Amino acid sequence: MLSVPLNSFRDLCGVATMQDRNLPRALDTDKTANLAVTYVQAAFERQSWLFRRQEGRNDFGIDAEIELVERNLVTGRIFKGQIKGQANTEWTNGTTSVPVSVSTYNLWKATPVPVIALLCDVDTKGVYWSLPISQVPRAGAKFISLRFEEQQSLGSSFDVLEKLLQSWFTAFSENILREVPHFHRIFLHLREGAGFGDPWSMLPDDVDGECRLFYHHLIELRLRMGLSCAHVPPIDEWYLRSTAIWGDDHALFWGTFDELMSYIEPDYEEALRELRRRTAHVEPRFENQELVAFLNKLSGQDDGRMTVSYAYMDPRMHDPSFARRFDEMLRERGALKFPQVKK
């Protein structure tokens, strides 16, 4: 029997070895980046927060969208995460730095929701967080050294990060989900008016004002639901269009208003569908009861007997310190007429 060495047999059959093949190779940097995102996702999901990878966004400074969850309540409070991965992180006096381009830093500043930078050591699976916009680049610099502290890890200071985020949302925006039922009534009023007036006549001031308010609400709601607003023109562009066609810039004309409502209605309905999906199994609480009742009514689950009571679900109603504080606040402005706490 003819004995043919294994390599020679492969050569005879035209089969190349792995070493001979001209195949693409997985870069170590890609492996590290992918592991980092996986470990960061696991860290947040252990806290029951929602983690959504932003596929295709890695080169633009955003890797993930993360949503706070409180006692099974989807809050609509979303922040973005930029994830950096590395092996064998070296700490000097409890700190380390990662270079980031100033263009990426500018993107973070322009993003309408908070951005948290996350550094993952893929060897230890440790995840460290930093608030990037608190670090200002030098004038004319192309890069900024993003500082991380060893003590600021998700494992040891998650509560600190949560408090920071909660204070950000409290300071810069109320929970938009509480506003949804009220803005839906504005939407219905606007939709009823679409097609009503003569195209070449101007909207009344109150309708024009409602349109502006609802348009802002629509954009913020879509952003909170993680939906794109790239295709939604700024409200000012509708006024430019209206002025160019009808010749007056005081308010929108009915013709342009009709176009605006037809254009944005699918975007609004998509945002409501996503909101309904996210709140399908939430725990009833003071903060979400009106929203849940509203969504049940929209989906036909309201039997007509559902009522919403804020006061009886909020323990502050029976809190004397809350009553005294509110009385005093009104007294300082000379607005107190019916004191709750009798002296």
C-alpha positions as CSV (number, residue, x, y, z in Angstrom):
1,M,0.0,0.0,0.0
2,L,1.3,3.4,-0.9
3,S,1.8,5.6,2.1
4,V,1.2,9.3,1.5
5,P,2.1,11.8,4.2
6,L,-1.0,13.7,5.5
7,N,0.2,17.1,4.3
8,S,1.0,15.7,0.8
9,F,-2.5,14.1,0.7
10,R,-4.0,17.5,1.4
11,D,-1.9,19.1,-1.3
12,L,-3.0,16.4,-3.8
13,C,-6.6,17.1,-3.0
14,G,-6.2,20.9,-3.2
15,V,-7.0,21.4,0.5
16,A,-4.8,24.0,2.2
17,T,-4.0,24.0,5.9
18,M,-5.3,26.7,8.1
19,Q,-1.8,28.3,8.1
20,D,-1.8,28.4,4.3
21,R,-5.3,29.9,3.9
22,N,-5.6,33.6,3.2
23,L,-8.5,34.1,5.6
24,P,-9.5,37.2,7.6
25,R,-8.3,37.2,11.2
26,A,-10.2,38.3,14.2
27,L,-8.4,41.2,15.8
28,D,-7.7,41.1,19.5
29,T,-9.1,44.6,19.8
30,D,-12.4,43.5,18.4
31,K,-12.5,40.5,20.8
32,T,-11.8,42.8,23.7
33,A,-14.5,45.3,22.7
34,N,-17.1,42.6,22.3
35,L,-16.2,41.0,25.6
36,A,-16.4,44.4,27.3
37,V,-20.0,45.1,26.0
38,T,-21.0,41.6,27.1
39,Y,-19.7,42.0,30.6
40,V,-21.2,45.5,31.0
41,Q,-24.5,44.2,29.8
42,A,-24.4,41.4,32.4
43,A,-23.5,43.9,35.2
44,F,-26.6,46.1,34.4
45,E,-28.9,43.2,33.9
46,R,-28.0,41.8,37.4
47,Q,-29.6,45.1,38.6
48,S,-32.7,44.3,36.4
49,W,-32.0,47.4,34.3
50,L,-32.7,47.1,30.6
51,F,-29.7,47.1,28.3
52,R,-30.0,47.5,24.5
53,R,-26.9,47.3,22.3
54,Q,-26.6,50.1,19.8
55,E,-25.5,48.0,16.8
56,G,-23.4,49.9,14.3
57,R,-22.9,52.9,16.6
58,N,-19.5,52.0,18.1
59,D,-17.6,54.3,15.9
60,F,-19.8,57.3,16.9
61,G,-19.3,57.2,20.7
62,I,-22.5,55.3,21.7
63,D,-22.5,51.6,22.3
64,A,-25.6,51.0,24.4
65,E,-28.9,52.4,25.6
66,I,-29.7,51.6,29.3
67,E,-33.0,52.2,31.0
68,L,-33.6,52.4,34.8
69,V,-36.1,49.9,36.2
70,E,-37.6,50.4,39.7
71,R,-39.5,47.6,41.3
72,N,-40.5,46.2,37.9
73,L,-41.5,49.7,36.7
74,V,-40.1,50.7,33.3
75,T,-39.4,54.3,34.0
76,G,-38.7,55.7,30.6
77,R,-35.5,57.2,32.1
78,I,-32.9,56.3,29.5
79,F,-29.2,57.0,29.3
80,K,-26.5,56.2,26.8
81,G,-23.3,54.2,27.4
82,Q,-19.9,54.4,25.8
83,I,-18.0,51.3,26.6
84,K,-14.2,50.9,26.5
85,G,-12.6,47.5,26.9
86,Q,-9.0,46.7,27.9
87,A,-7.0,44.0,29.5
88,N,-4.7,44.4,32.5
89,T,-5.9,47.8,33.5
90,E,-3.1,49.7,35.3
91,W,-4.1,52.0,38.1
92,T,-2.0,54.8,39.4
93,N,-3.0,56.2,42.7
94,G,-6.5,54.7,42.2
95,T,-7.0,56.3,38.7
96,T,-6.5,55.4,35.1
97,S,-7.2,57.3,31.8
98,V,-8.5,56.4,28.4
99,P,-8.0,58.7,25.3
100,V,-11.2,59.9,23.6
101,S,-11.5,62.2,20.6
102,V,-12.9,65.7,21.3
103,S,-15.4,65.1,18.4
104,T,-16.8,62.1,20.4
105,Y,-16.9,64.3,23.5
106,N,-18.9,66.9,21.6
107,L,-21.3,64.2,20.5
108,W,-21.9,63.3,24.2
109,K,-22.6,66.9,25.1
110,A,-25.1,67.3,22.2
111,T,-26.9,64.1,23.1
112,P,-30.3,65.0,24.8
113,V,-29.9,62.2,27.4
114,P,-27.1,61.5,29.9
115,V,-24.0,59.7,28.6
116,I,-22.0,57.5,31.0
117,A,-18.6,56.3,30.0
118,L,-17.9,52.6,31.1
119,L,-14.5,51.0,31.3
120,C,-14.4,47.2,31.4
121,D,-11.3,45.2,32.4
122,V,-12.0,42.0,30.4
123,D,-9.5,40.0,32.6
124,T,-11.2,40.8,35.9
125,K,-14.7,41.6,34.4
126,G,-14.6,44.8,36.5
127,V,-16.7,47.7,35.2
128,Y,-15.9,51.3,36.1
129,W,-18.0,54.3,35.3
130,S,-17.4,58.0,34.7
131,L,-19.5,61.1,33.8
132,P,-17.6,62.3,30.7
133,I,-19.1,65.7,30.2
134,S,-17.7,66.7,33.7
135,Q,-14.2,66.6,32.2
136,V,-13.5,69.5,29.9
137,P,-10.9,69.2,27.1
138,R,-8.2,71.8,26.7
139,A,-8.7,74.5,24.1
140,G,-7.6,73.3,20.7
141,A,-7.0,69.7,21.8
142,K,-8.0,66.8,19.6
143,F,-8.2,64.3,22.4
144,I,-9.3,64.3,26.0
145,S,-8.0,61.9,28.7
146,L,-11.1,60.4,30.2
147,R,-10.4,59.7,33.8
148,F,-11.8,56.6,35.7
149,E,-11.5,56.0,39.4
150,E,-10.9,52.4,40.8
151,Q,-13.4,52.9,43.6
152,Q,-16.1,53.9,41.1
153,S,-17.0,50.4,39.9
154,L,-20.5,49.1,39.3
155,G,-19.8,46.4,41.8
156,S,-19.0,48.7,44.7
157,S,-20.8,52.0,43.8
158,F,-23.8,51.2,41.7
159,D,-26.0,53.1,44.2
160,V,-23.9,56.2,43.6
161,L,-24.4,56.0,39.9
162,E,-28.1,55.5,40.3
163,K,-28.4,58.5,42.6
164,L,-26.4,60.6,40.1
165,L,-28.7,59.6,37.2
166,Q,-31.9,60.1,39.3
167,S,-30.7,63.6,40.2
168,W,-30.0,64.4,36.6
169,F,-33.5,63.4,35.5
170,T,-35.0,65.2,38.4
171,A,-33.1,68.4,37.6
172,F,-33.5,68.5,33.9
173,S,-36.8,66.7,33.1
174,E,-39.8,65.4,34.8
175,N,-40.8,61.8,34.1
176,I,-42.3,62.3,30.6
177,L,-44.5,59.2,31.0
178,R,-46.7,61.1,33.5
179,E,-47.4,63.6,30.8
180,V,-48.5,61.1,28.1
181,P,-52.2,61.1,28.8
182,H,-52.5,64.9,28.9
183,F,-50.5,65.3,25.6
184,H,-52.7,62.6,24.0
185,R,-55.7,64.9,24.6
186,I,-53.8,67.7,22.9
187,F,-53.0,65.4,20.0
188,L,-56.7,64.5,19.6
189,H,-57.7,68.1,19.6
190,L,-55.1,68.9,17.0
191,R,-56.0,66.0,14.8
192,E,-59.7,67.0,14.9
193,G,-58.7,70.4,13.6
194,A,-56.5,69.1,10.7
195,G,-58.3,69.7,7.5
196,F,-60.8,72.1,9.1
197,G,-59.5,75.5,8.2
198,D,-58.8,77.1,4.8
199,P,-55.2,76.2,3.7
200,W,-54.3,79.8,3.1
201,S,-55.5,81.1,6.5
202,M,-53.4,81.2,9.7
203,L,-53.8,79.0,12.8
204,P,-55.3,80.7,15.9
205,D,-52.7,81.5,18.4
206,D,-53.9,78.8,20.9
207,V,-53.8,76.0,18.3
208,D,-50.4,77.2,17.1
209,G,-49.1,77.1,20.6
210,E,-50.5,73.6,21.2
211,C,-48.9,72.4,18.0
212,R,-45.5,73.6,19.2
213,L,-45.9,72.0,22.7
214,F,-47.1,68.6,21.2
215,Y,-44.3,68.6,18.6
216,H,-41.7,68.9,21.4
217,H,-43.4,66.2,23.4
218,L,-43.4,63.8,20.4
219,I,-39.7,64.2,19.9
220,E,-38.9,63.7,23.6
221,L,-41.2,60.7,23.9
222,R,-39.6,59.0,20.9
223,L,-36.1,59.6,22.4
224,R,-37.2,58.2,25.7
225,M,-38.6,55.1,24.0
226,G,-35.3,54.6,22.1
227,L,-36.8,55.5,18.7
228,S,-35.1,57.5,16.1
229,C,-36.0,61.2,15.4
230,A,-33.5,61.6,12.6
231,H,-36.3,61.9,10.1
232,V,-38.4,64.3,12.2
233,P,-37.7,67.9,11.0
234,P,-37.2,70.5,13.7
235,I,-40.3,72.5,14.3
236,D,-38.6,75.7,12.9
237,E,-38.4,74.0,9.5
238,W,-42.2,73.7,9.3
239,Y,-42.4,77.5,10.0
240,L,-39.9,78.2,7.3
241,R,-41.9,76.1,4.9
242,S,-45.1,77.8,5.9
243,T,-43.7,81.2,5.5
244,A,-42.2,80.4,2.1
245,I,-45.5,79.1,0.8
246,W,-48.0,81.4,2.4
247,G,-46.0,84.6,3.0
248,D,-46.4,85.2,6.8
249,D,-44.3,84.0,9.7
250,H,-46.6,84.8,12.6
251,A,-48.0,81.3,12.9
252,L,-48.4,78.1,10.9
253,F,-50.9,78.2,8.1
254,W,-53.6,75.5,8.0
255,G,-52.2,74.0,4.8
256,T,-48.8,73.4,6.4
257,F,-50.3,72.4,9.7
258,D,-52.3,69.7,7.8
259,E,-49.1,68.4,6.3
260,L,-47.3,68.4,9.6
261,M,-50.1,66.3,11.3
262,S,-50.2,63.8,8.5
263,Y,-46.4,63.4,8.6
264,I,-46.0,62.9,12.4
265,E,-49.1,60.8,13.2
266,P,-47.3,57.5,12.3
267,D,-44.4,58.5,14.5
268,Y,-46.6,59.2,17.4
269,E,-48.5,56.0,17.1
270,E,-45.2,54.1,16.9
271,A,-44.1,55.7,20.2
272,L,-47.4,54.8,21.9
273,R,-47.1,51.2,20.7
274,E,-43.6,50.9,22.1
275,L,-44.8,52.5,25.4
276,R,-47.6,50.0,25.6
277,R,-45.2,47.1,25.0
278,R,-42.9,48.3,27.8
279,T,-45.6,48.8,30.4
280,A,-47.5,45.6,29.7
281,H,-46.6,44.0,33.0
282,V,-45.6,46.8,35.3
283,E,-46.4,46.9,39.0
284,P,-49.1,49.5,39.8
285,R,-47.6,52.4,41.7
286,F,-48.3,56.0,42.4
287,E,-46.0,57.2,39.6
288,N,-47.5,55.0,36.8
289,Q,-51.2,54.5,37.7
290,E,-52.6,57.2,35.4
291,L,-50.4,56.0,32.5
292,V,-51.5,52.4,33.0
293,A,-55.2,53.5,33.0
294,F,-54.7,55.6,29.9
295,L,-53.0,52.7,28.0
296,N,-55.7,50.3,29.1
297,K,-58.3,52.7,27.7
298,L,-56.5,53.0,24.4
299,S,-56.3,49.2,24.0
300,G,-60.0,48.7,25.0
301,Q,-59.3,47.1,28.3
302,D,-60.9,49.8,30.4
303,D,-64.4,48.7,31.6
304,G,-65.4,52.3,32.3
305,R,-65.1,51.9,36.0
306,M,-61.4,52.5,36.3
307,T,-60.5,55.6,38.3
308,V,-57.2,57.1,39.2
309,S,-56.3,58.3,42.7
310,Y,-52.9,59.9,43.3
311,A,-53.4,60.8,47.0
312,Y,-54.3,57.5,48.5
313,M,-51.3,55.7,47.0
314,D,-48.9,58.3,48.3
315,P,-47.9,58.0,51.9
316,R,-47.0,61.7,52.0
317,M,-50.7,62.5,52.4
318,H,-50.5,61.4,56.1
319,D,-47.0,62.8,56.7
320,P,-47.1,65.8,59.1
321,S,-43.6,67.0,58.0
322,F,-44.8,67.1,54.4
323,A,-47.8,69.1,55.4
324,R,-45.8,71.6,57.5
325,R,-43.3,72.0,54.7
326,F,-46.0,72.7,52.1
327,D,-47.8,75.1,54.4
328,E,-44.6,77.0,55.1
329,M,-43.7,77.2,51.4
330,L,-47.1,78.9,50.7
331,R,-46.9,81.1,53.8
332,E,-43.5,82.6,52.6
333,R,-45.2,83.7,49.3
334,G,-48.3,84.9,51.0
335,A,-50.3,82.3,49.2
336,L,-51.5,80.2,52.2
337,K,-55.3,80.2,52.6
338,F,-56.2,76.8,53.9
339,P,-53.4,75.5,56.3
340,Q,-53.3,71.8,56.7
341,V,-51.4,71.9,60.0
342,K,-53.3,73.9,62.6
343,K,-51.0,76.0,65.0
